[in-house]
Amino acid sequence: MHSTDLAELPLRQRLKARAERVFGAWGVFAREFFKHPRMVGSIVPSSDRTIRKMLGPVDWQNVQLFVEYGPGVGTFCRAVLDRLPRNATYIAIDTNPDFIRYLRKTIPDSRFVAVHGSAADVEAIIAAHGFDHADYVLSGLPLSTLPDGVADAIAQGTYRALRPGGAFLVYQFTRFTNQLIRPYFDRVDRGFEGWNVPPCYLFWGWKAGGEGAQAPTYH
């Protein structure tokens, strides 16, 4: 954005644009955390070790559609795109329009689609993009702080949206996710990553019908 264009914007938008320019992705992430702490979950994006461990069980060669809930500023997006086949699609869904705007501006990849919407509508969203099922769904949404019934609706909708053998990949800061997704998924593997702020619990909920990879188990 040119300085002349910036000067014509309202004060709030000018400050937001300057923050993005000066602080980059971290500034956008921190700003949205302070605005919506119950929805963002953490002031610090996930660590590289968390990303590698979370994505470890994915069978990348056979991925046609990868979906993410709550991508934020794209901490996982770039790692997923680095691994994703050239003919695959990556749909990132977020209720925060500022995150969606930032992703559309900073990730110029034809495989990547940023959707302003709710994870609870995942079935309709993937259908609108020409898909019957997703291979994997990744989520960092703070499920334990969502309104009553929403987390359960997301878990059920995600199971229906996955292909047989697909998985729901979830990283959280509490063990709540285990009791949430276990009733809906055929197998749930668990992991833990201490090199994260805060330390992170990892879950892989598998849908039966295919050969899902085995993730490390955390006791």
N, C-alpha and C positions, 0 to 999 in steps of 0.2 A: 504494500500500500504506500503511495506517495505521500509526502508531508502535506501537500495541498489538499489531497483527499481526506487525510486524517483530520485536518483542521475543520472540515465541514461537518464532521460527525458530532452528535451530542456528547456532552462531557463524559457520561458513563461509558459510552462506546469507545471514546478516545483513550480513557484510562485502561480499559480492557485490552485494546489493541497494543498500547505501549507495554503493558505487562507481558503480553505474549511475545512481543519482540525482544524485550530485555531478558526475561527469565525463561523463555522457551516452554517446553513441555512441563517441566517441574513447576513453573509458575502457574500454568493453567490448572494443573492437578491440585496444587495447594489451595488455589483460590476456590475451586469447586468443593474441596473438602470442607473449608470453613463455611461455605454457603450451605452445603448439604452433607453434614458429617454422617448422618444415618444411612445415606445412600452410597457415599464414596467408600466409607469403611476405614481407610487409612490415609494418613497424610503423605506417606512415602510409597512410590510405586514398587511393585514386586521386584525382588532381586533376580539376577541372572541365574543363580542356582535354583531358585524356585521355578523359574520358567523352564529350565532344562528338565527338572524332575517331573514337573506337571505334564509336559509334552512327551516325556519319554516313551510311554506305551503306544503312542499313535503310530499306526501303520500308514505312513505317508504315501507310499506308492499307490495305495488303493483309495485315496481320499478324492471325492468329487465335490463334496460340500462340507465346509468347516464353518461352524457358527460360534459366535462369542456373544455373551451377555455382559454388558457393562464394560466395554473396552477402555473407557477413560481416555487417556491421551495416546493410547496405542502401545503400551509397554509390551504386551503379548503380540500385538499385530505384526510387528516387524519380524519377530522370531517365527511366527507362523508362516508368514509370506516367504521367508528364507527357505522353509522346508516344503512348502506347498507345491504340488505339480503345476506345470504351466497351464494346463487345461482345466484346473479346478477353480472353485469359487469360494470366497470367504465373505460371509455376511456378519457384520458387527452391529449389534442392536443396543441402543442406549436411549433412555428417557431424557437425558440431558442434552438440549439442543446445542449448547456451547461445545461439548465434547464432540458431537457429530460434525459440527462446523469445522472444528479444529482438525479432525481426522480427514475430512474431505479435502481440506486445504493442504495437508502435509503428507498424505499417502497417495501419490499418483500412480496407482497400480491397477491395471484393468481387471484383475481378479478380485479386487477389493470393493465391497459395497457397504457403505455406512448407512444404517437405517435408523431414523428417529422413531422409536416405538418401544413397546413393552415386551419383555421376555415371555410374558404370559400369552402373547399372540404369536409365538414362534411358528406354529403350524401354518397360520395364514400368511405370515411373512415369507416363509420358504416357498410356499405354493405360489405366491405372487411373483416369485423370481424363477418359476419354472421347475421346481424340485418337489419330489414326493417325500423324500426323507433326507436327513443330514447324516453324515458319517460320524461326526463328533461335535459335541457342544461343550464349550468352555465357559465357565462362569466364575467371576470374582464378586458377584453381588453379595452384599452382607445379608444373607438370608434370614438370620436370626432377628434382624431389626425391621423386616418388612411387615406391613399390616397383616392382621390375622387372615389366614387363608391364602395369601398371595404366594408364599413360598411353596405350599403344597400344590397350588395350581401350576406353578412353574415346573415343579418336579414331574407332575403327571403329564403335562403338555410336552415336556422334553422327552420323556420316555416314548410317547406316541410319535414324536417327530423323528426319532432315531431309527435308522435301519437296523435289522437284526445283526448283532455283532458290534454295533456302535456303542459309544460310551459318552457319559456325562462327566466332564472333567471339572472338578470344583476345588477352589482354594479358599480357605476361610481362616479366621483367627479364633474360632471356638470349635468344639467337637459337635455342635448342634447339627451340622449337616448329616452326620452319620445316621442319626435317628430320623431325620427328615426323609432322606432318599432311600433308605433301606427297604421300606414297605413297597416302593414302586419299582425297584430295580432287581434284577435277577442275581447279581453279585456286586458287592461293593468292596473294593480294595482301598486300603488306607495308607497314607504316608505322612511324613512330617519334615519340615525344613526349618532348622533353627537359624540359618543365615538369611533372615528376612526381618523387616521391621514393620509390625511385631512378628515373632515366629509364627509359622503358617502350618495349618493342618491341610492335607491334601486328600482328595477322595476321587475315586474313579468308579462310577456306577455303570455297570455293563448291562446291555440288553441281550438276552439269550438269542441264539440262532446263528452265531458266527464264532470264529476263533479270536477272541479278544486277548490281547497281550496281558501278561501278569505284571502288575506294578509291585514295588516293594511294599511290605506290610509293616505298619507301625502299631506297636502294642502299647 
